[in-house]
Amino acid sequence: MKEIQHISIRDVPGGCVLPVKVVPGASRDKIVGVLGDSLKIATSAAPEKGRANSAVAAIIAKSLGLDKRSVEIISGATNPHKEFRIANMSASSAREMLSKLP
């Protein structure tokens, strides 16, 4: 994936934080690309009762080869701009894994 270096992934104790721009109600689940300093992810899940947040966490986990329990939302639950904590992965490792995506 191009422009991955522009994403503001940062290390935190026990993992890293990934900023994400979520587009709910899309035709399918996919990582769209980079938008500003965030990863843009589209999901077919509706933005109600946390469905889109759970779907995005699952998309991130699958893309990084992790169990979905390793990814949790930490801010922006009701906002399109969110932050997800990725457990036991450094920012550089997450960036490297994301750069390998088409």
Buried (B, 14 or more C-beta within 10 A) or exposed (E): BEEBEEBEBEBEEEBBBBBBBBBBEBEEBBBEEBBEEBBBBBBBBEBEEEBBBBBBBBBBBBBBEBEEEBBBBEEBEEEBEBBBBBBEBEBEBBBEBBEEEE
